[in-house]
Amino acid sequence: MKRQHIISIVLGGIVLAALLLRVVNLGTNPPAISWDEASIGYNAYSILTTGRDEHGRFLPLDTFAAFGDYKPPVPVYLTVPFIALFGLTEVAVRLPSALSGTLTVLVLYFLVSELFKKSKHVREIALTASALLTITPWHIMLSRAGFEANTALLFLVLGIWLVLRARERPAIFYVSWLPFVLGIYTFNSTRYAGPLIAAACFLFVWRAALRAGKQFVLGVVIAAAALLPIVPHLVSPQARLRFEEVSIFTDLRTVLTSNTRRQVDNFSKVSAVLHNRRMGYAREYLIHFFDNLEPRFLFIKGDGNPKFSIQDAGQLLLVSAPFIVYGLLTLFRDYPGIAFLLVWWLLASIAPTAVARETPHALRIENGLPVYIILSAYGLVMSIVSISRQRIRMLMGIVCILLFAGNFLYFWHNFVNHYPKEYSGEWQYGYKQAIELAKARKNDYDTIVLTESIGRPYIYALFYEKYPLSKFEASKDASFDAAGFYNVYGFDKYRFTREGVGSYTGKTLYILAPKDVPAGAHVVETIRVLNGTPVLVAFE
């Protein structure tokens, strides 16, 4: 059998494994859909059935207002065909991300092949990179939920590969920048990281770009034209409001600390420099930047948010840590240009997110994940091929395979067997069961009161009721608050509350948090998360 055929078979096996790890039991693990997934799903359903989003806008190209968080449009439109095929279900909402994750494994192979095409070990490095991405906890978890970041990562990897490929086929420059544009339409942090990484790619291929001339220039023009529909939103007050909501630069504690310390120092000139608020913000930025590089975050415990980590394993496999370090060092020795590109790629992925108060944040910095994978693959392959004696080299390869397999199996066992029970409450588990209960008993009550204690219940009611947009528009009681968030207080028989029992006309079914159930209430049903803890109680 020819070597190329063997490589194709191995690559096919890797991609198939990636697909299975990302779609098996997709609707039940994670154990419930988040409110963002429900929002994407319902808006896609509304587009499919009416051509309008939940706010009545016809085929919006710039943004979906949703909860007032103004979601990028590509994830919604990508979900539409899956809802057409499978209905408004958890699986339909998650399949775009799962398939994007699988395709990223494949495209990464081609990217690494192009990046290391001068190396005699290029196929081994490329196959190893795809295999490592397949079993990386970070990528598996973000592929198994409807996270926009995961789809944006596919566009980013595709764009980098096309730019590199255009060095030999200049006609590719016509379309090579479009995946970066799609990334901007897909995920908020990619709007900033994507152009920075695209700039690094241009510097990496600038000679080829100049030789291409017309193809390169027209490619840039095409990409710029494709950006035009979203530009008004990017400079809008709504976009600035969402930035200010999470930004460290709107945190007044830094200013108060600066003023207090300067006052203690009697407003001396030295104090004006050392305790200047700009110095304070610079310090905060650096702290948040390096949070995303913490070994504990990367290799030990992962992100503190259980949506992005099982809390018992790092974002990356622990065994990959020494190979990442070795890969970076040897890459600077062997291919300094590639090393600088990868370092820029990683830093550009982190830099925009370091302005946020919540760090480290695995979702926002997923753009940089392939860098760790490429460095690990290069370090792993080079550490093995550098061994001169064949028997020792084979033994080293077997040991490495066993170490990576063992590390992955530890993660996978915990993810499959323990994660759903331990963290179902983090996924707004209970709202689906509450809506199903309400649907079954809807005719028995005049009003159904549902708590907001675990999320945004209105979007779950729309999602699981498959509620027609026209009826929702006709009956909803909703408004945008002063902070720009969209609040739905009720529609049809539903009322949504942050309080306990209130005054409602007619016969009322309450579905509230256990702490809000009054003594002597007639309990209809208790809804529990998967570890048995009560999360919602239905009562009259």
Beta strands, then each sheet from edge to edge (+ up, - down):
strand 1: 447-451
strand 2: 477-480
strand 3: 486-491
strand 4: 494-497
strand 5: 508-512
strand 6: 523-528
strand 7: 534-539
sheet 1: 2+ 3- 4+ 1+ 5+ 7- 6+
end
